[in-house]
Amino acid sequence: MTTAPLRDDRRIVLVVAILASFVVGLDASVVNVALPAIRQELGGGLVVQQWVVDAYMVTLGSLILVAGSLSDVFGRVRIITWGLVVFGVASIACAAAPTGEVLIVSRALQGVGGALVTPSSLALIVAAYRGAAQSKAIGSWTAWSSAAVIVGPVVGGLIVDGLGWRWIFVLTAIPIAVTIPLVLRITGDVRHEHRPRIDVVGAVLAVLGVGGVVLGLIEQERLGWGSPVVVAALVVGAAALVAFVPWELRVTRTTGAPLVPLALFRARNFTVGNLATLSIYGALGMVGFVVTLFLQEVWRLPAWLAGVATLPPTLLLLALSTTVGAFAGKYGPRWFMAAGPAVGAIGAVLMVLAGDDPRAYWWSILPGLVLVGVGISLMVTPLTSAVLGSVPENEAGVGSAVNNAIARIASLVMVALAGIVLGGGMSTAGFHRAVIVMALLLLAGAVVSAVGIRNAPPRT
């Protein structure tokens, strides 16, 4: 590996990493509050709303692993620059989209940019800082990334109500215009001296597999299960997913550089932790999508107020995650990972009390979201520790990328299934069905964690 003197530019590196991560987090958090306004202007009903979310998640979740390989081959600075340019161009295309189809394609392009930016931003910090300074820099990066999730729904709601939904995409383009000149000032970079091969076929199979399944699930709402488009999408998607594992095994034997190192799954906690991730993050993805739509389309809350109303889980995660992490480090992750989703499931069930009267927020949605927030706080840090603690230190990066990709894919699949659960459109009865599905998924994650996770033996 060749390392140029990134440390000479480390203040710029930190600002670039924070701004790049902030942009991706901001975009992900503002879109949900804009969905009703997008539907009202562009039409397409629930199907277009699902695609606006999932087109971004398909490309982001599928390509985030190959983006890590690209940064090793071409350098972190170059890849993050490419990612920011792609994201910025796609954001302007989203803002100017004349139809739902153009918006969906632009959102998919945003996901490509986000995939290039996400792994490289933290990798820049790791390359530029060492020791205690590195921990402090990562802490700053994490805090600002979390801030994007907090301010996104509120600021996005105010923009949607005041200026229109198109301006939320202009909002995400502004930090990019500031960041790109700063990236160009970085004189060092990190890349492998001997360029590893990139698993292009694995990446294509991942995109086809996830994208095909999501396409079939969403479009069946509009076209029906018997449609040739739906059948072909589901068949191609399933075939690509089935072919993915043997292909990755073949790449492992021949080049030793697969997109997903399947040997990681030999570790019990890695496998169980990712199974729990699949269930838990599927539920959380549906929470963000369904609750926001319910507040705006059934209760008719303005976008900014819906953003404020859905903040409790994020605020609780920020307030409690450090403390929970310390206790999980002392006592092990198992029972935190079991208790957290179970508490969240109780919160999801409470939201069944929501009816057609917005005043029910105080005894249904609010306490439900608070319990979901407590549950997330109990689970997130221990889950990360269990997954990354089960793999060798030199493979922690790819282990984290695999877990991150699984979490995103779980969310996008559940958003794709939302139309089936809701019955084709948002209603109080559909919302009740959705929160019961959330509760069942969270309970499944709790059971998987309780049965499968093993705490490390205490240190002597």
Phi, psi and omega in degrees: 000136179258128180240117173272165189286070177299332185295337177292338183247024195293332176294318177295319179303315181296316179297317179298313182298319180293312182296319180296314179293323179299319181298312182295317179294322179296315181298317181295328186270340184270338190293320184303321182288344180268350188301315178300320180292323177297315179297319182296322183275316187262347181074193178095350176062208184297328182300313179295320178300317178298317183291327178300323177281312191280332178300320177294315185288329180298308182289322179296309183293326183281328188259354185296330179287314181291334178296324176298320177294321179298322180293328176291324184282311189257352181102141184295319182297315181296316183293319180293328176294312177303315182299317180294320179297312179299316181296318181295315178298316180295324179296317177295321178296321176298316182296328183262001188303122180278340182223166176299323181296317179295319178299318181296315178297319179294323177294323176297321178294323174301320179298323176298314178298318179297322179295323179289326184281318193303304183289333185284332185295313178289324180298326177298317180297315181300323180285330187269336185241154177225155172061221183297326179297325178294316179299318180294319180294318178296323177298318177295318179299316180295317182298315181290325176298319178293325180299325179298321180292327181285309186283338185306302183298323183286308180296318178299319178297318178297320180292317179300315181290324186269318186245334183117157187294333182297332184286344177292332177281330172295322179303318181287337180283334184297310178299331179295319179298331176280324188285319185302314176299327178291320178301319182292345178275348179284123186266341181256173177197171179230127177207160177286137177295317175257111187295120176287155177288146178259132182280078183294317181298318177300318179296318179297317178298321179296315180295315179296318182296306182292314182296320180296315180296315180295318178302313180297316183294320182284314186287342177297336176297323183267322188256338183093155183295333183275358181296137177302325179296314181295313180299314181297318180297314181294320180294312180296316179299313180296318180297320179294320179293321178295321182285341186298314185295308178299326177296315179297323176296320179295316179297321178301318181288326188268311184248341182072015182228065179284161175297316177237112178291100186295341178298337178300329184284358173289337177283124185304309184294330177293314180294310182295319179299322179285329172296317177297320178301316181303316182284312186292313183286337170298316178296316183293325176297321179289325178303307183300322183284310189285316183297316180298317178296318181299314182298324183270320188270334178259312181274349177062034175286145174296158187301319183293323181288324175298322177297316178296319184295337182260012181284334187311315181300319181294316180296319179293323179298316179294322183286327191252342191297322180295315179296315179298320179301320179294317179292321179294325176296330181277318188254352181097156187277344194305303188283337172292318179291334177278316184289321184302304179298328179295317176297317178299323179296321176299319178298320179297319180295323179302328183289352173296338180290347180291129177245214182272352182265120181301339179295342178293351178307320188289335179243007180229290184293312183299305179297327177297313180293326177298315179292323175298318178297317176298317180298316178299316182298322178290335191257323194297305182296315176300323178298313178299317180297319181294317182291309184285331178287350183264356181243157178302149184302323182285355177246011182297325180297311180290327176298318177295320180296319178298313181296320178297316180296318179298319179298316182291319181294321177300317180297315184290326178294320180290326173295322177297325180280350185301324180298322178293316182293318183282344181083028175094352179188160183283132176207169179296316179297319178296321177299319178298319177297319183295318182288332174293319176299317176304313182299317180295320178295318179295319177297321177299318177297322178296316181294315179301317181293316182296321183278321192261328184288141176240130175286144176293148178298143182299143179285140179258000000 
